[in-house]
Amino acid sequence: MDFNSFKTHFSDKMSKSLVRFVTDVVLKESRYLFIKSVVGVQFAYCTHCNQKYRATEKLKHKQEATCQNCRSKCKVQAAGISRKYMEDKAVFVWYERSQVDDKAITARVIAVYRNYSGDYMNVKTEYNCNHMYLFVPGQSYYFQHKWSGRWEQKSSAYSAFDNHFSGMGMWRKFMSTSNIRKALKGTPFQYSTWEQYTKYTNPRYVSDMIEFFDLAAKYPCIEYLTKIGLRKVVEAKLYKTPTYGAIHWRGKTLQKVLRLATTELKELRQSGLPFAPKHLSYYQKSKKEGRKMSLPDAFILADLGDSFYRRNYIDDMLKLTTLEKINKYILKQVRNGRYESATGTLLEWRDYQRECKQLGMNLNEERYLFPNNLKEAHRKTTARIKLKEDKKLNKMIISRLGELEKYKFESNGLIIRPAASSRDLFEEGKALQHCVGGYAKQYAEGKTNIFFIRRSEAPETPFYTMEVVEGKVIQCQGFKHCSMTPEVRAIVDLFITKKLLTKKRTRIDVTGIQQINRQEVAV
């Protein structure tokens, strides 16, 4: 289509409703009260109602105030302050019926400016339209105004908001649903379900709706897909995310669009599930490969069709069983309410199988490979492995206790003793709500030394925990990481002096720990 033919579809005037939309919405924040004092009397000029009046209350630069004449909320601007770079700008999209085709709609993306650097009593609103669209059933047309001064037709209709008015110096964008509704009335686009695609997950994002109407013009099936609950399929096309070849967009019937038989389409509708292209694609491929599967089953299993899961998880499981049994087992676990997704089930099943191998359980036996309750079975194997690991660590800790016995210490009603087992560390961390339980491996390997501080009258009740590395107290903490009390500080200083320091180092190191303690108190 040449530009002259294209242009006949558009009005050559700015309608009153367009101008009103700019004034009341797009540039609503571009309302100022310019203030100036004459012989001690303050006068204000409102750029919205273009009236000058004597201010009855003291107005200050940059504050917000209400015009005494038109009651508009305005920003106060001192007239004597430089306005060299004072400008307001925004962009909006405006839809109208075609002037020559009752079935077509037009859209213009218009930038608006107000420059206040000159005479603030004579500011004009400038309109600049560089993007024009025409949507007719079956086809879209887009012309863009180039710097050379000519209009150039683009091969596809894309969003001007996204491609020309985003990024650095981002423009404020506006779209009016009431404007679109009025423009669409009486055209085929009225029933395109456009209202369902005006909101996005990002509440600050404003769509010019160009790409939606481009799709609606080319693919009438969008209306029917939305109405049967397949909004996610339309969104995938609209947001340019993969559709996996699941949709024949130019199909004449829903069966051909979705590549489904009439009975399958009925099953899809009755399921009420929010199918996306990946679900339909998984079902179509399964059917092509001769695997029997219902559409609700495909909805649950679709994520497993991803090559990542096939390569890293399912291929190993196929050495033990068949894909049909894998799918059947995962479906059972999800449908019993133990898992929310097929991938969540698969991940835990993989971890469970690894633990079975560690414990010497034969996965060729179905009772181990397919436990009735996977979640409970995994909990048990994890507990058994932890017990097995704890036994190993405890053996190492016990072998260390002989060398740590010399550090046992008692003074002024407090006891210091080494941790006796990994269970000991776990209970200590649980009671005092700190992380000493995670030190079991380091403690068992001799990389650190953990001591418990107890009251003499309650030797089994956790009180404080102390870590010693290379003859130095690294930390000493009580409940929820609290600092040492004076009595605990006293026994720790004495412990350092009696058990950790040589006579030559005693004075300087004890002084050091006391300085650290004073800092802790200050904090």
C-alpha positions in Angstrom: 0.0 0.0 0.0 1.4 3.4 -0.9 1.4 6.1 1.7 -1.3 8.3 0.0 -3.8 5.4 0.0 -2.8 4.6 3.6 -3.3 8.2 4.7 -6.9 8.3 3.5 -7.9 6.1 6.4 -6.8 8.7 9.0 -8.5 11.9 10.0 -6.5 15.0 9.2 -7.6 16.8 12.4 -6.9 16.4 16.1 -10.4 15.6 17.6 -11.7 17.4 20.6 -11.6 14.1 22.6 -7.9 13.6 21.7 -7.0 17.2 22.9 -9.1 16.7 26.0 -7.2 13.4 26.7 -3.9 15.2 26.4 -5.0 18.0 28.7 -6.7 16.0 31.4 -4.5 12.9 31.4 -1.3 12.9 29.3 -0.1 16.3 30.4 -2.1 16.6 33.6 1.1 17.1 35.6 2.1 19.9 33.3 0.2 22.5 35.3 2.1 25.3 36.9 1.4 28.4 39.0 4.1 30.9 38.1 4.5 33.4 41.0 5.9 36.9 41.0 5.9 39.6 43.7 5.2 43.2 42.9 5.7 45.7 45.7 5.3 43.0 48.3 2.2 41.6 46.7 2.3 38.1 45.3 0.6 37.3 42.0 0.1 33.8 40.4 -0.5 32.8 36.8 -2.1 29.4 36.1 -0.9 27.7 32.9 -4.0 25.5 32.9 -6.8 28.2 32.9 -4.5 30.9 31.7 -5.6 33.3 34.4 -3.6 35.7 36.6 -4.7 36.5 40.1 -3.6 37.9 43.4 -2.6 35.0 45.7 -4.5 35.0 49.0 -1.9 32.7 50.6 1.9 32.7 50.5 3.1 30.3 47.7 6.6 28.8 47.7 8.7 27.7 44.8 8.5 23.9 44.1 5.5 23.3 46.4 2.2 22.0 45.2 -0.8 24.4 45.4 -4.4 24.7 44.1 -5.3 27.4 41.6 -7.8 29.8 43.1 -9.5 30.2 39.8 -9.9 26.7 38.2 -9.1 24.6 41.3 -6.4 22.6 39.5 -3.6 21.1 41.4 -0.4 22.8 40.2 3.3 23.0 40.9 4.5 26.4 42.0 7.3 27.9 39.9 9.0 31.1 40.7 8.9 33.3 37.5 12.4 34.7 38.2 14.2 31.4 38.3 15.8 30.2 35.1 13.7 27.8 33.0 16.2 27.1 30.2 15.6 23.4 30.3 12.0 23.3 31.6 10.0 21.1 29.4 7.3 18.4 29.8 6.9 15.6 27.4 4.9 12.4 27.1 3.7 10.0 24.4 0.3 8.4 23.9 -1.5 6.1 21.4 -4.8 7.1 19.9 -7.2 4.7 18.1 -10.0 5.7 15.7 -12.2 4.1 13.1 -10.9 4.2 9.5 -12.3 7.1 7.4 -12.8 4.8 4.4 -13.3 1.2 5.7 -15.9 0.4 8.4 -14.1 -2.8 9.3 -10.7 -1.2 9.8 -9.2 0.7 12.7 -6.3 3.1 12.9 -3.7 4.0 15.5 -1.3 6.9 15.9 1.5 7.1 18.4 1.8 10.8 19.2 4.5 12.6 21.2 3.5 15.8 23.0 5.7 18.6 24.3 5.3 21.8 26.3 8.3 24.1 26.6 8.4 26.7 29.4 11.8 28.2 28.7 10.2 31.3 27.0 7.1 33.3 27.9 5.2 31.1 30.4 2.0 33.0 29.5 2.2 31.8 25.9 3.1 28.1 26.1 1.7 25.9 23.3 1.2 22.1 23.2 3.2 20.6 20.3 2.0 17.3 18.7 4.4 15.1 16.8 3.2 11.9 15.1 5.9 9.7 13.6 4.1 6.3 13.8 0.9 5.4 12.1 -0.9 2.0 11.9 -3.8 0.6 10.0 -5.5 -2.7 11.0 -7.9 -4.4 8.6 -9.1 -8.0 8.9 -6.3 -10.1 7.6 -3.6 -7.5 7.3 -1.7 -4.7 9.2 0.1 -1.7 7.8 2.7 0.4 9.6 4.4 3.6 8.3 7.1 5.4 10.2 8.2 9.0 9.6 12.0 9.1 8.9 14.5 11.9 9.6 14.7 12.5 5.8 11.1 13.7 6.0 9.4 10.9 4.1 7.2 8.1 5.4 8.5 4.6 5.2 6.5 1.4 5.3 7.7 -1.3 7.7 7.5 -5.0 7.0 5.8 -5.7 10.4 3.8 -3.7 12.9 5.8 -3.5 16.1 5.3 -1.4 19.3 6.5 2.2 19.0 6.3 2.5 22.8 8.8 -0.4 23.3 11.1 0.4 20.4 11.2 4.2 20.2 10.2 5.5 23.6 12.0 3.3 26.2 15.5 3.2 27.7 17.4 6.3 28.5 15.3 9.4 29.0 12.2 7.2 29.2 9.0 8.8 28.2 5.8 8.7 30.2 3.4 6.6 28.2 -0.4 6.6 28.0 -3.1 4.4 26.5 -6.9 4.9 27.0 -9.1 1.8 27.1 -12.2 4.0 26.6 -10.7 5.4 23.5 -10.0 1.9 22.1 -13.5 0.7 23.0 -15.0 3.6 21.1 -12.8 3.1 18.1 -13.5 -0.7 17.9 -17.3 -0.4 18.2 -19.0 -1.9 15.1 -15.8 -3.4 13.7 -14.7 -7.1 13.8 -12.0 -6.1 16.3 -14.7 -5.3 18.9 -14.9 -9.1 19.7 -11.1 -9.7 19.6 -11.0 -10.0 23.5 -8.4 -7.2 23.5 -9.6 -6.1 27.1 -7.8 -9.2 28.5 -4.4 -8.2 27.2 -4.2 -4.6 28.5 -2.6 -5.5 31.9 0.8 -6.9 32.4 2.7 -8.5 35.3 4.7 -5.4 35.5 2.2 -2.8 36.7 4.3 0.1 35.5 4.4 -1.2 32.0 2.0 0.6 29.6 1.2 -1.1 26.3 0.2 0.7 23.1 -1.7 -2.5 22.1 -0.2 -2.3 18.6 1.2 -5.8 18.6 -2.0 -7.3 19.9 -4.1 -5.7 17.1 -1.5 -6.8 14.6 -2.0 -10.4 15.8 -5.8 -10.0 15.9 -5.8 -8.7 12.3 -3.7 -11.6 11.0 -5.0 -14.4 13.2 -8.8 -14.3 14.0 -8.3 -17.5 16.0 -7.0 -15.3 18.9 -10.6 -14.5 19.8 -11.6 -18.2 20.0 -8.4 -19.3 21.8 -9.0 -16.7 24.5 -12.7 -17.5 24.9 -12.0 -21.3 25.5 -9.4 -20.4 28.2 -6.1 -20.6 26.2 -5.0 -17.1 27.1 -1.5 -18.4 27.8 -1.2 -19.5 24.2 -2.1 -16.0 22.9 0.3 -14.4 25.4 3.2 -16.6 24.2 2.6 -15.3 20.6 2.1 -11.8 21.8 5.2 -11.7 24.1 7.3 -13.6 21.4 8.1 -16.6 23.7 8.3 -20.1 22.2 5.1 -21.7 20.9 6.9 -25.0 20.0 5.1 -25.3 16.7 2.0 -26.4 18.6 -0.4 -23.9 17.0 -1.4 -23.6 13.3 -2.2 -19.8 13.5 -3.9 -19.6 10.2 -6.1 -22.6 10.7 -9.7 -22.2 9.7 -11.2 -24.2 12.7 -10.1 -24.6 16.3 -9.3 -28.3 15.7 -6.9 -27.3 12.9 -5.5 -24.4 14.9 -4.7 -26.7 17.9 -4.0 -29.8 15.9 -6.6 -31.7 18.0 -9.5 -33.9 17.1 -13.0 -32.8 18.2 -13.0 -35.3 21.1 -9.6 -34.0 22.3 -10.8 -30.4 22.1 -13.8 -31.3 24.2 -11.4 -32.9 26.8 -9.3 -29.8 26.8 -12.3 -27.6 27.5 -13.6 -29.8 30.2 -10.3 -29.9 32.0 -10.4 -26.1 32.7 -6.6 -26.2 32.9 -4.6 -23.1 31.7 -2.8 -24.8 28.8 0.2 -23.1 27.3 2.0 -24.1 24.0 4.5 -26.4 25.8 1.6 -28.5 27.2 0.0 -28.8 23.8 3.3 -29.6 22.1 4.1 -32.3 24.7 0.7 -33.9 24.1 1.1 -33.7 20.3 4.6 -35.3 20.3 3.5 -38.0 22.7 0.6 -38.9 20.4 2.9 -38.9 17.4 5.3 -41.3 19.2 2.5 -43.7 20.0 2.3 -43.0 23.8 -1.2 -43.0 25.2 -1.8 -40.0 27.3 -4.7 -37.7 28.3 -4.5 -34.0 27.9 -4.6 -33.4 31.8 -1.7 -35.9 32.0 0.2 -33.9 29.4 -0.4 -30.7 31.4 1.3 -32.2 34.4 4.2 -33.9 32.5 4.9 -31.2 29.9 8.0 -29.8 31.7 9.7 -33.2 31.5 9.8 -32.7 27.8 12.6 -30.2 28.2 15.9 -31.6 26.9 17.6 -30.6 30.2 15.5 -33.0 32.3 15.7 -35.7 29.6 19.4 -35.5 29.4 20.3 -35.1 33.1 17.6 -37.2 34.8 15.3 -39.3 32.7 18.0 -40.9 30.5 19.6 -42.4 33.7 16.3 -43.7 34.9 15.6 -45.3 31.6 18.4 -47.8 32.4 16.2 -49.1 35.2 12.6 -48.8 33.8 10.5 -47.6 30.9 9.4 -44.0 30.1 5.7 -45.2 30.4 6.4 -46.3 34.0 8.3 -43.2 34.9 5.4 -41.0 33.7 2.9 -43.2 35.5 4.8 -43.0 38.8 5.3 -39.2 38.7 1.6 -38.7 37.9 0.7 -40.8 40.9 2.8 -38.8 43.3 1.5 -35.5 42.0 -2.1 -36.6 42.0 -1.8 -37.9 45.6 -1.0 -34.3 46.6 2.6 -35.0 47.6 4.2 -32.7 45.0 3.0 -29.6 43.1 4.8 -30.4 39.9 6.3 -33.2 37.8 9.8 -31.6 37.9 9.6 -31.3 41.7 8.8 -35.0 41.9 11.6 -35.9 39.4 14.2 -34.0 41.4 13.3 -35.6 44.7 13.1 -39.0 43.0 16.6 -38.6 41.6 18.0 -37.6 45.0 16.2 -40.6 46.6 17.7 -43.0 44.0 21.2 -41.6 44.8 20.7 -42.2 48.5 19.5 -45.8 47.8 22.7 -46.5 45.9 24.7 -45.1 48.9 22.8 -47.4 51.2 23.3 -50.4 49.0 19.6 -50.7 48.2 19.0 -52.6 44.9 17.0 -50.2 42.5 16.3 -53.1 40.2 13.7 -54.1 42.9 10.4 -52.2 42.3 9.8 -51.8 46.0 12.9 -49.6 46.2 12.6 -47.9 42.8 8.9 -47.1 43.1 8.1 -46.5 46.8 4.4 -45.9 47.4 5.1 -42.6 49.2 8.2 -41.1 47.6 8.4 -38.2 50.1 8.3 -40.5 53.1 10.8 -42.9 51.5 13.2 -40.1 50.8 12.9 -38.8 54.4 13.9 -42.3 55.7 16.9 -42.7 53.3 18.1 -39.2 54.3 17.8 -40.0 58.0 19.7 -43.3 57.5 22.6 -41.6 55.6 22.8 -38.8 58.2 23.0 -41.5 60.9 25.7 -43.3 58.9 27.6 -40.0 58.5 27.1 -39.1 62.2 28.6 -42.4 63.2 31.7 -41.7 61.2 32.0 -38.2 62.6 31.3 -39.4 66.2 34.1 -41.9 65.9 36.5 -39.2 64.8 35.3 -36.9 67.6 35.7 -39.6 70.3 39.2 -40.2 69.1 39.9 -36.4 69.7 38.4 -36.3 73.2 41.6 -37.7 74.8 43.7 -34.8 73.6 40.9 -32.3 74.6 40.5 -33.6 78.1 43.3 -31.3 79.3 41.2 -28.3 78.5 38.4 -29.1 80.9 38.1 -26.2 83.3 35.9 -25.1 86.3 35.7 -21.9 88.1 33.2 -19.7 90.0 30.2 -22.0 89.3 30.9 -22.5 85.6 32.3 -25.5 83.7 34.1 -25.6 80.3 34.2 -28.9 78.5 34.8 -30.1 74.9 31.8 -31.2 72.8 31.4 -34.9 73.0 29.6 -35.8 69.7 28.0 -34.4 66.6 24.6 -34.9 68.4 26.0 -32.8 71.2 26.7 -30.0 68.7 23.3 -30.3 67.1 21.5 -30.0 70.4 23.7 -27.0 71.4 22.9 -25.1 68.2 19.2 -26.0 68.5 18.9 -24.8 72.1 21.0 -21.6 71.7 19.7 -20.9 68.2 23.1 -20.5 66.5 25.0 -22.4 63.9 27.4 -24.6 65.9 25.7 -27.7 64.6 27.3 -27.0 61.2 30.8 -27.3 62.7 30.7 -31.1 63.3 32.9 -32.0 60.3 35.5 -29.3 61.0 35.5 -30.3 64.7 35.9 -34.0 63.9 38.8 -33.3 61.6 40.6 -31.2 64.2 40.3 -27.9 62.2 38.6 -26.2 65.1 37.8 -26.9 68.8 34.4 -26.5 70.3 33.8 -26.1 74.0 30.6 -25.8 76.0 30.2 -23.5 78.9 27.7 -24.7 81.5 26.6 -23.7 85.0 27.8 -26.2 87.6 24.3 -26.8 88.9 23.0 -27.5 85.4 25.8 -29.2 83.5 23.6 -30.6 80.7 21.8 -27.3 79.9 23.3 -25.2 77.1 24.6 -21.8 78.2 27.4 -20.5 76.1 29.5 -22.0 73.2 33.2 -21.2 72.6 35.4 -21.9 69.6 39.2 -22.2 69.9 41.5 -22.3 66.9 45.3 -22.6 67.2 45.3 -21.6 70.9 43.0 -18.5 70.4 39.4 -18.0 71.4 37.7 -17.0 68.1 34.2 -16.6 69.4 32.0 -17.2 72.4 28.3 -16.8 72.0 25.1 -17.5 74.0 21.4 -17.6 73.0 20.8 -16.0 69.6 24.5 -15.0 69.3 24.4 -12.8 72.4 27.7 -11.5 73.8 29.4 -12.7 76.9 28.1 -11.8 80.3 30.6 -10.5 82.9 30.7 -13.9 84.6 31.3 -15.7 81.3 33.9 -13.2 80.3 35.7 -13.8 83.5 35.9 -17.6 83.1 37.0 -17.2 79.4 39.8 -14.9 80.4 40.9 -17.3 83.1 40.6 -20.2 80.7 42.9 -18.4 78.3 45.4 -17.7 81.0 45.4 -21.1 82.5 44.9 -23.4 79.5 46.0 -21.6 76.3 48.8 -19.2 77.1 52.5 -19.6 78.0 53.9 -17.4 80.7 55.6 -15.1 78.1 52.3 -14.5 76.3 50.0 -14.2 79.2 49.9 -10.4 79.8 49.6 -9.2 76.2 47.0 -11.9 75.1 44.7 -11.6 78.2 44.8 -7.8 77.7 43.8 -8.4 74.1 40.7 -10.5 74.9 39.7 -8.0 77.5 39.8 -5.2 74.9 37.7 -7.3 72.6 35.2 -7.9 75.4 34.9 -4.2 76.1 34.2 -3.5 72.5 31.5 -6.2 72.5 29.9 -4.5 75.5 30.1 -1.1 73.8 28.3 -2.5 70.7 
